[in-house]
């Protein structure tokens, strides 16, 4: 069965004489220690890193950024999309739901990453994004057919999700040394969320809101004008995706000539044995639930934030700014936390407990604020901004820490398989929430969604404590 490299030649051990760890060398994690024990130690250097690793990381991160941007195109401009294309609330929720639906073949992408390596998987992913964004740009006057093409494009973009969300730890282990892995994982994984955040900014600023949600002139609110501005966004996203596909096709090596560490060169478990190891590891399953429930619910909730906040008279632009800053704050704090974890090992559990405690308090604040008819707390723009942004900061910044914890817990299971399982679970919970929103999008939904986020955060905090 599969291993971590992309061909039979690449599956051979990469550390020859002269590249083993020095006697008494200290490794950065349990995975490194296990790998060091499995390989002969002979020489003074544990591996080699190449400057091109940053270019590979940049290409992969930009691909994740654009995939998140395309996925979250419609939620922040749902009021405008209704007027331009005749979308219903069901359509808006389904457009976001195609993201988690695209994770259904997640295990096929994990197999491809395990058997064929990073380059082939990334090329297939970027090609799916080209097809998806291209379908949305086909000029058709029939609105029914246009809506179907947009849905098909969102599904194809959703199929790119398993790679951009799962392969970050695999890339960091393949290209980066032990004291850079957490940082590289954070950058590669956080850029996808940052793309979703920029959709909150780009959409409402480029696309005018219809009457009733923003004080715009009647001429600007015309259906044709709104449709033209939406198509401008769609064409721009298509152009960026084509450019990234061309760059990836031109240069995206599957691995460096020499591995950066012993862990990168060591053999991993086969595809079948990896799943057996994961499903039999109770600690991993509990940490996976601690990751999947709150982050899956929050991701789905963020994708339709405008739909949720509209009943409490929050404008499309304000909802966009709230979503933008909540995710951007989480990305910045997440990268900082990962850089901190690169230097101080053994504190991942403590960092996660602190982050989840803050998320629970923030979601409680938001819930009580939305239930102002009962709690009589003021529902103001400031309280909504503060509670939502803090919730996003605490939850999103935990993602790279979770990924490092997963990889260390189940080593030598390949990183792509490990993270693929947990992101699949996360998207399952996101799909459950979006399915609920598809059929129940009435005014009390703001309070119900907030309760859901609160209970998920509180529950999984306890699960994470016990599982660790």
LOTIPA-929353 format. One record per atom (N, C-alpha, C): residue in three letters; x, y negated, z. Coordinates in steps of 0.05 Angstrom, whole numbers, plus 5000, padded with zeros to 4 digits. Example, Ala and Ser with C-alpha at 12.3 -4.5 7.8 and 13.67 -1.06 7.14 Angstrom:
2
ala526451145156/ala524650905156/ala526450665156/ser525750455142/ser527350215143/ser525849995157/
END
This chain:
468
unk501750245000/unk500050005000/unk501849755000/unk500549525004/unk501949274999/unk503849195021/unk505549005015/unk507348885033/unk507348595029/unk509248445041/unk509148155039/unk510148035014/unk511448194995/unk512648074972/unk510948144947/unk511748034924/unk510048044901/unk510648254881/unk512748414884/unk513348624865/unk515048834880/unk515449064866/unk517049274879/unk519849184886/unk521049024868/unk523748924873/unk523748734897/unk521648574898/unk521548374920/unk520948504947/unk519948754947/unk519348884972/unk521749004985/unk524049004971/unk526449104984/unk527448915005/unk528749015027/unk529748835047/unk531648625035/unk531248375044/unk532648155032/unk535248075047/unk535448175072/unk537748105088/unk539948315084/unk541748265068/unk544048445065/unk546148385085/unk548548505081/unk550748455099/unk551448155099/unk551848055122/unk552547765124/unk550247595130/unk547747705131/unk545447535136/unk543847615161/unk544847795176/unk543447875200/unk543947685222/unk542447705244/unk542747525267/unk545347575282/unk546347365293/unk548847385309/unk548147535335/unk550147675346/unk549647815371/unk548847615392/unk546647685406/unk545647505427/unk544047275418/unk543447255391/unk541947035381/unk539147035392/unk538146795398/unk535446765410/unk533446705388/unk531346865387/unk529246825367/unk526946665378/unk525446535360/unk523446345368/unk520846455376/unk520346715370/unk517746835376/unk517947135379/unk515747255388/unk515747545390/unk516147675363/unk515047555342/unk515347655315/unk518247665307/unk519647445312/unk522547435306/unk524047655321/unk523347685347/unk524747885363/unk524248165352/unk521748225344/unk521148485333/unk522648535307/unk522748325291/unk524148345265/unk527048385269/unk528248245289/unk531048275294/unk531748555303/unk529948675319/unk530448945329/unk530249155306/unk528649085286/unk528249275264/unk530349265243/unk532049055243/unk534049025222/unk536849025234/unk538749125219/unk541549125230/unk542648845234/unk543948805256/unk545148545261/unk548148565256/unk549148375240/unk552048395234/unk553348135232/unk552147935222/unk553647695214/unk552647455228/unk553947225223/unk553446995239/unk550946835232/unk549746875209/unk547546705201/unk544946855198/unk542646755209/unk540146895208/unk538646855182/unk539546695164/unk538146645139/unk538946385127/unk537446305106/unk538046055093/unk535445915084/unk535445655087/unk533145495078/unk534045325055/unk532145265037/unk532645115013/unk531044855013/unk532244645002/unk530844395001/unk528344404984/unk528144584965/unk525744614948/unk523344704964/unk523744794988/unk521444885004/unk519444665009/unk520444415010/unk518644195014/unk516944134989/unk518044184966/unk516444154941/unk514344364940/unk514944614947/unk512944824947/unk510744764967/unk511544664991/unk509644595011/unk507844365001/unk509044174987/unk507543944977/unk505444034956/unk506244204938/unk504344294917/unk502044454930/unk502744624948/unk500644784961/unk498744604978/unk499944424992/unk498344245009/unk496444064992/unk497443964970/unk495843804952/unk493543964940/unk494044214934/unk491944384924/unk489744424945/unk490544464970/unk488644484992/unk487144224996/unk488544004993/unk487343744996/unk485043704976/unk485643764951/unk483643714930/unk481343914932/unk481944164940/unk479844354944/unk477844264966/unk478944154988/unk477144045008/unk475643804999/unk476943634982/unk475643404972/unk473243474954/unk473743674936/unk471543764918/unk469343894934/unk470044054953/unk467944194969/unk466043994983/unk467143774993/unk465543585008/unk464643354991/unk464443384965/unk463643164948/unk460843064954/unk458943244959/unk456143174958/unk454943094985/unk456043215007/unk454843145033/unk454942855040/unk457242715036/unk457242425044/unk455642245026/unk454842335002/unk453242164984/unk450542304978/unk449442444998/unk447042604992/unk444742434985/unk444442194996/unk442242014989/unk442441924960/unk444841854951/unk445241774924/unk444842004904/unk445742244912/unk445442484895/unk442542554891/unk440942514911/unk438042564909/unk436842394887/unk437642134886/unk436441954867/unk437541994839/unk440142064837/unk441342084810/unk440642354797/unk440642574811/unk440242834799/unk437742974809/unk436242854826/unk433842984836/unk434343214856/unk436643204870/unk437243404889/unk435243394913/unk434643624924/unk433043634948/unk434843684972/unk433743674996/unk435343735020/unk436444015018/unk434844195007/unk435844475003/unk438244484985/unk438144324963/unk440444314945/unk442944204958/unk442643994974/unk444943874987/unk446244075006/unk444644205022/unk445744405040/unk447044635025/unk445844715003/unk446944944987/unk449544864974/unk449844614965/unk452344524953/unk454644554973/unk454144494998/unk456144535019/unk456444835026/unk454244975025/unk454245265032/unk455845425012/unk456245334987/unk457845484969/unk460745524979/unk461645344997/unk464345385008/unk464545645023/unk462945685044/unk463045945058/unk462246185041/unk460346145022/unk459646365005/unk462046454988/unk463746254980/unk466146324965/unk468046494981/unk467746515007/unk469446685023/unk468646975023/unk466447045010/unk465647325010/unk467647504997/unk469047434975/unk471147594964/unk473847534977/unk473847445002/unk476347365016/unk478247595017/unk477247835022/unk479048065025/unk480448134999/unk479148074976/unk480448124950/unk482847934947/unk482447684955/unk484647494954/unk486947564973/unk486247674996/unk488247765015/unk489847995003/unk488448174989/unk489848404976/unk491648294954/unk490748094938/unk492347984917/unk494847854928/unk494547704950/unk496847574963/unk498747774973/unk497747994984/unk499448204995/unk500948364974/unk499648414951/unk500748584930/unk502348424909/unk501348184902/unk502448034880/unk504047784888/unk503747704913/unk505347484922/unk503947214919/unk505347004927/unk504246744930/unk503746604903/unk505546634884/unk505246494858/unk502746574843/unk502346834839/unk500046924824/unk497446844838/unk497346864864/unk494946794879/unk494346494877/unk496346324879/unk495946044877/unk495145954849/unk496346084828/unk495546024801/unk492646094796/unk491746324805/unk488946394802/unk487146204816/unk487946124840/unk486345934856/unk486045664841/unk488245564832/unk488145304818/unk486645324792/unk486745554779/unk485145584754/unk482145584760/unk481345714781/unk478545714789/unk477645424795/unk479345264807/unk478644984813/unk478344824787/unk480044884767/unk479844744741/unk477144814729/unk476445064729/unk473845144717/unk471545014732/unk471645024759/unk469444914775/unk469044614771/unk471244464772/unk470944174769/unk470344104740/unk471144274721/unk470444224693/unk467544264687/unk466344464699/unk463444514696/unk461744274705/unk462644154727/unk461043924737/unk461143684719/unk463143674701/unk463443434684/unk462243464657/unk461043704650/unk459843734624/unk457543544621/unk457543374600/unk455443174597/unk452843294586/unk450843324602/unk448343434595/unk446043254606/unk444143194589/unk441943014597/unk439843164613/unk439543424609/unk437643594623/unk438443614652/unk436943494670/unk437643484699/unk437643764711/unk435743934703/unk435644204714/unk438144364707/unk439044354682/unk441444484674/unk443944354687/unk443844094689/unk446143954702/unk446444044731/unk444144064745/unk444344154773/unk445444434775/unk444744614756/unk445744884756/unk448744884751/unk449644724733/unk452544704728/unk454044604752/unk452944414766/unk454244304790/unk454344524811/unk452244674815/unk452244894834/unk454345104827/unk454545164801/unk456545364792/unk459345264797/unk459745004792/unk462444884796/unk463144894826/unk461244834843/unk461844844872/unk462445134881/unk461145324869/unk461745604876/unk464545684868/unk465345604844/unk468045674835/unk470145534852/unk469545284860/unk471445154879/unk471445294906/unk469145394914/unk469045544939/unk470745804938/unk470845924915/unk472546164912/unk475446104915/unk476245854913/unk479045784918/unk479645744947/unk477545734964/unk477945694992/unk479645905007/unk479146165002/unk480746365016/unk483746325015/unk484746244991/unk487646204989/unk488645965003/unk487345734998/unk488345485010/unk488045475040/unk486245635051/unk485845635080/unk487245865094/unk488046075079/unk489246315091/unk492246325088/unk493246225066/unk496046275058/unk498046095071/unk497245895087/unk499145715099/unk501245855117/unk500446035135/unk502446175151/unk504246355134/unk503146475113/unk504846635095/unk506946465082/unk506146235072/unk508046055059/unk510145955079/unk509345885103/unk511345775122/unk513345995130/unk512446245134/unk514246455141/unk516146525117/unk515146505093/unk516746575069/unk518846365064/unk518346105069/unk520145895060/unk521545745083/unk520445755108/unk521445585129/unk522645745152/unk524645625165/unk525945745188/unk524045745212/unk524845895233/unk523045935256/unk522345675269/unk524245475270/unk523645225284/unk522245025267/unk521445105243/unk519844935225/unk517145055218/unk516645305225/unk514345445216/unk511745325225/unk511545255250/unk509045145261/unk508344875247/unk510444715242/unk510044455229/unk509044505200/unk510344685186/unk509644745158/unk506744855157/unk506145035175/unk503445145176/unk501344925181/unk502044735199/unk500144525205/unk499744345181/unk501844275167/unk501544105143/unk499944245122/unk500544495116/unk499144635094/unk496244685101/unk495644745126/unk492844805133/unk491244545138/unk492444335148/unk491044095155/unk490343925130/unk491843955108/unk491343795085/unk488643865072/unk487744115075/unk485144185064/unk482944035079/unk483244015105/unk481243865121/unk481443565116/unk483943475110/unk484243185104/unk482843125077/unk482843315058/unk481443275034/unk478443245038/unk477343405056/unk474543375063/unk474043115077/unk475943015092/unk475642755105/unk475542535085/unk477342545065/unk477442335045/unk474842325028/unk473442555026/unk470842545013/unk468942365027/unk469042355054/unk467442175069/unk468041885062/unk470541825055/unk471341555048/unk470841485019/unk471641665001/unk471541604972/unk468641594963/unk467041794970/unk464341804961/unk462641554967/unk462341484993/unk460641245000/unk461840984990/unk464440964986/unk465640714977/unk465340674947/unk465440894932/unk465240884903/unk462340894894/unk460741064906/unk457941104898/unk456140934915/unk454540754903/unk452740584919/unk450440754931/unk449540674954/unk447240814967/unk444640704956/unk442540864954/unk439940774945/unk438640594965/unk436340474957/unk434940304975/unk434140445001/unk434240305023/unk433440415048/unk435740505066/unk438140545054/unk440440625070/unk442740425069/unk442540225052/unk444640015051/unk443539775036/unk444239535045/unk443139285033/unk444539225006/unk443839364985/unk445039314959/unk443039194940/unk443939054919/unk442138934900/unk440639154884/unk438239074875/unk436539264861/unk437939374836/unk439339204822/unk440639284797/unk442739494802/unk444039474825/unk446139664832/unk444939934842/unk442539924851/unk441240164861/unk439840324839/unk440040234815/unk438640384793/unk439740664791/unk438040834782/unk438841124780/unk441141154761/unk441141014738/unk443241044718/unk445940944730/unk445940724745/unk448440624756/unk449540814776/unk447840924794/unk448841114814/unk449941364800/unk448541454779/unk449541694765/unk452241644752/unk452541414741/unk455141344728/unk457341344749/unk456841244772/unk458941234792/unk459641514803/unk457541684806/unk458041954814/unk459742104793/unk459142064768/unk460642194747/unk463542094746/unk463941844753/unk466641744755/unk468241904775/unk467041954798/unk468342114819/unk468942404808/unk466942524795/unk467242794785/unk469542814764/unk469642614746/unk471842614726/unk474542574739/unk474642404759/unk477242354772/unk478242614787/unk476342754800/unk477142994813/unk478043214793/unk476743224770/unk477443414749/unk480343354739/unk480943094735/unk483543024726/unk485743094745/unk485243044771/unk487243114791/unk487743414793/unk485543574791/unk485843864792/unk487443964768/unk486843854744/unk488443944721/unk491343874724/unk491943644735/unk494743564739/unk496143754759/unk494843834780/unk495944014800/unk496344294788/unk494444384771/unk494744644759/unk497144644740/unk497544434725/unk499844414708/unk502444414723/unk502544274746/unk504944264762/unk505544544774/unk503444674783/unk503744944795/unk504645144774/unk503545124750/unk504445304729/unk507345254721/unk508245004722/unk510944944715/unk512945034736/unk512244994761/unk514145064783/unk512745134808/unk512545384814/unk511645484841/unk512845764845/unk515345784854/unk516646044857/unk515246204879/unk515146474876/unk513846644896/unk515246654922/unk517946614922/unk519546634947/unk522246514941/unk523846444962/unk526546354957/unk528446574950/unk530746514939/unk532746724933/unk533546884958/unk533846744980/unk534546885005/unk532546795026/unk531746975044/unk529646905064/unk530746715085/unk529046555097/unk529946365118/unk530346485145/unk529346735150/unk529546855176/unk529247155173/unk529747295195/unk529447585195/unk526547665192/unk524747515205/unk521947575202/unk520947555174/unk522047365158/unk521247335131/unk522147575114/unk524347705121/unk525447925105/unk524448195114/unk523248215137/unk522548475147/unk520048585133/unk519848855133/unk517548985122/unk515048945139/unk512748915127/unk510248885141/unk508549135138/unk506349145154/unk504549365152/unk503049365125/unk502049595117/unk500549615093/unk497849485096/unk496449455074/unk493749325075/unk491849475093/unk491749735090/unk489849895106/unk490649895136/unk493249945141/unk494149945169/unk493849675182/unk494049465167/unk493749195178/unk490949165190/unk488949245174/unk486149225184/unk485649395209/unk486849635208/unk486549805232/unk487849675256/unk490149555253/unk491449425275/unk489849185285/unk488649025267/unk487148795275/unk484548875290/unk483149075279/unk480549145291/unk480949295318/unk483249405323/unk483749545348/unk485049375369/unk485649125362/unk487048945381/unk484948765393/unk484148825418/unk482048675432/unk482848385436/unk485348335443/unk486248065448/unk485947895423/unk486748015400/unk486447865375/unk483447805369/unk481747995373/unk478847955367/unk477647735384/unk478447725409/unk477347515427/unk478447235419/unk481047225412/unk482046965403/unk480846885376/unk480247085359/unk479047025333/unk476246905337/unk474747015356/unk472046895362/unk472346615373/unk474346575390/unk474846305401/unk475446105379/unk476646195358/unk477246025335/unk474745995317/unk473546215310/unk471546215289/unk468946075296/unk467946105321/unk465345995327/unk465345695328/unk467045565344/unk466845275344/unk467845135319/unk469945245306/unk470945105282/unk469245165258/unk467945395257/unk466145445235/unk463645275237/unk462545255261/unk460145085265/unk460844795260/unk463144705270/unk463844425266/unk464344355236/unk465544545222/unk466144495193/unk463444465178/unk461544645183/unk459044615169/unk457444365178/unk457644305203/unk456344065214/unk457543805201/unk460143805198/unk461443575185/unk460743545156/unk460343775142/unk459743755114/unk457143635107/unk455243645126/unk452543515122/unk452043305143/unk454243165151/unk453942965173/unk452042745165/unk452042665140/unk450242455131/unk447342545134/unk446842795126/unk444142905128/unk443242925157/unk445042985175/unk444343015203/unk443842735216/unk445442535209/unk445242275223/unk443242095210/unk442242155186/unk440241985173/unk437741955190/unk436642165203/unk434242125220/unk434641925243/unk437141885252/unk437541685273/unk438541425262/unk437941375236/unk438341115223/unk441241035221/unk443041235216/unk445841185211/unk446141175181/unk447340965170/unk447640925141/unk449541125130/unk449441155103/unk451241335089/unk454141255093/unk454740995092/unk457440905096/unk458440955124/unk456740895144/unk457640945172/unk458141245177/unk456341415167/unk456741695170/unk459341785157/unk459941665134/unk462441735120/unk464941655137/unk464841415148/unk467141335165/unk467441505190/unk465141585202/unk465241755226/unk466642025218/unk465642145196/unk466842395187/unk469842375180/unk470442145167/unk473242105158/unk475142085182/unk474541915201/unk476341875224/unk476442125242/unk474242275245/unk474342505262/unk476242715250/unk476342755224/unk478042955212/unk480942845210/unk481242595203/unk483942485201/unk485342485228/unk483842415249/unk484942425276/unk485842705283/unk484142905276/unk484843185281/unk487343275266/unk487643185241/unk489943255225/unk492543145237/unk492442885245/unk494842755256/unk495642885283/unk493642925300/unk494243055326/unk495143345322/unk493943485303/unk494643765298/unk497543795289/unk498443615271/unk501243635262/unk503143565284/unk502343365301/unk504043295324/unk504243525344/unk501943655349/unk501943885367/unk503644115356/unk503444155330/unk504944375318/unk507944315320/unk508744065316/unk511543995318/unk512544035347/unk510843965366/unk511444005394/unk511744305400/unk509944475388/unk510044755393/unk512544885380/unk513644765359/unk516144865347/unk518444875367/unk518444685385/unk520644655404/unk520144785431/unk517544815438/unk516844925464/unk515045165459/unk516145405461/unk514545645457/unk513345725484/unk511245895483/unk510045995507/unk507845815519/unk507245595505/unk505245405516/unk502745385497/unk502545575478/unk500245555459/unk497645575473/unk497445755493/unk494845795507/unk494145545523/unk496045425536/unk495545185551/unk494644955533/unk495944925510/unk495144715491/unk492344755482/unk491545005475/unk488845055466/unk486845005488/unk487445075513/unk485545025534/unk485044725538/unk487144565536/unk486744275538/unk485144165515/unk485644255491/unk484144165468/unk481244245470/unk480644485478/unk477844575480/unk476444445503/unk477744375524/unk476444225546/unk475643955536/unk477343825521/unk476643565509/unk474343585490/unk474243805473/unk472143845454/unk469443885468/unk469544035490/unk467044085505/unk465943825517/unk467643665528/unk466743405539/unk465643225517/unk466943215495/unk466143045473/unk463443135462/unk463043395458/unk460543495447/unk458243445467/unk458943465493/unk456843405514/unk456043115512/unk457942935509/unk457342655506/unk455542605482/unk456242725459/unk454642685435/unk451842795439/unk451543025451/unk448943145455/unk447242975472/unk448242885495/unk446742715513/unk445942445500/unk447742345483/unk447142095469/unk444842135449/unk444942355434/unk442842405415/unk440142465428/unk440242575452/unk437742625468/unk437042375485/unk437242145473/unk436741905488/unk433941875498/unk432042005484/unk429241995494/unk428942135520/unk430742315527/unk430642455552/unk432642345572/unk435142295562/unk437242195580/unk437241895584/unk435941755565/unk435841465565/unk438641335563/unk440541485551/unk443141365545/unk442941205519/unk444440995517/unk444340825492/unk445440975468/unk443940975446/unk444841085421/unk445840865403/unk448440815405/unk449640595390/unk451740695370/unk452540515352/unk454640595333/unk457240665347/unk457840515368/unk460340565383/unk460340845396/unk458140915409/unk458041185422/unk458141405401/unk456741375378/unk456841575358/unk459741605346/unk460941375340/unk463741385330/unk465541525350/unk465441435375/unk467341535395/unk466941835400/unk464441925404/unk464042205410/unk464642385387/unk463842315362/unk464342475339/unk467342485332/unk468642265334/unk471542255328/unk473142425348/unk472542395373/unk473942555393/unk473442855390/unk470942925383/unk470343205378/unk471943315355/unk472143155333/unk473743245311/unk476743265317/unk477743075332/unk480543075339/unk481243315355/unk479643385375/unk480343605393/unk480043875378/unk477943905362/unk477544165348/unk479444205325/unk479644005307/unk481344045284/unk484344065291/unk485243935312/unk488043945319/unk488844225330/unk486844385337/unk487444655348/unk488044855326/unk487444795301/unk487644995279/unk490445095276/unk492544935272/unk495245045268/unk496245195293/unk495345105317/unk496145255341/unk494945525341/unk492445545333/unk491145805331/unk492545985311/unk493245875288/unk494646045268/unk497246155278/unk498845995292/unk501346095304/unk500746315324/unk498646275340/unk497946475360/unk497046735348/unk495546715326/unk494646955312/unk497047115301/unk498846975288/unk501147115275/unk502847245296/unk503347115318/unk505047235339/unk503647465353/unk500947455355/unk499447665370/unk499547925355/unk499347935329/unk498948185314/unk501348245296/unk503648115299/unk505948175283/unk506548475286/unk507148625264/unk507948545237/unk505748555216/unk503248495224/unk501148475204/unk501748235186/unk501548255160/unk502148025142/unk500447785149/unk501647545147/unk500347305155/unk497747245139/unk497847305113/unk495547255097/unk493047415105/unk493547665113/unk491347835122/unk490247745149/unk492047675167/unk491247585194/unk489447335192/unk490447135178/unk488946885176/unk486546915158/unk486647105139/unk484347145123/unk481947255139/unk482547425157/unk480347535174/unk479047325191/unk480747155204/unk479546955222/unk478146735207/unk479146655183/unk477746445168/unk475246565156/unk475146825150/unk472746945140/unk470646935162/unk471346995187/unk469446975209/unk468546685213/unk470446495211/unk469646215214/unk467646135193/unk468046215168/unk466146145147/unk463546295150/unk463446515163/unk460946645168/unk459246475187/unk460446365208/unk459046195226/unk458245935213/unk460045835196/unk459345595180/unk456845645163/unk456845885150/unk454645955133/unk452045985148/unk452146085173/unk449746115189/unk448545835195/unk450345655203/unk449345375209/unk448145245184/unk449545265161/unk448645135137/unk446045275127/unk445745535131/unk443245665124/unk441045555141/unk441545515167/unk439545395184/unk438845115175/unk440844955168/unk440344685159/unk438844675133/unk439144885116/unk437844895091/unk434744895094/unk433845025115/unk430945055118/unk429744885140/unk431544785158/unk430544615180/unk432244365181/unk431444165165/unk432943915163/unk431143685171/unk429543715192/unk427743505201/unk429243335222/unk427843135232/unk429142935250/unk430343055275/unk429143255288/unk430343365313/unk432943515307/unk433643545282/unk436043715275/unk438543595287/unk438743335289/unk441143215301/unk441643325329/unk439543335345/unk439843435372/unk440443735372/unk439043885355/unk439444175354/unk442344245346/unk443244105325/unk446044165316/unk448044095337/unk447543875351/unk449343795373/unk449444005395/unk447044105402/unk446944325422/unk448544565413/unk448244625388/unk449644855377/unk452644825379/unk453644595372/unk456544535374/unk457444545403/unk455844435421/unk456544445449/unk456744725460/unk454644885455/unk454645155465/unk456845325453/unk457445285427/unk459545435415/unk462245365427/unk462745105431/unk465345025443/unk465645135471/unk463545115487/unk463645205515/unk464045505516/unk462545655500/unk462745945500/unk465546035492/unk466445935469/unk469046035459/unk471345945475/unk471145735490/unk473245665508/unk473645885529/unk471445985540/unk471646205559/unk472746455547/unk471846515522/unk472846755508/unk475846725503/unk476746495495/unk479546455490/unk481246495515/unk480246395538/unk481646425563/unk481946715570/unk479746865569/unk479847145576/unk481547305556/unk481247235530/unk482747385510/unk485747345511/unk486647115520/unk489447065521/unk490747185546/
END
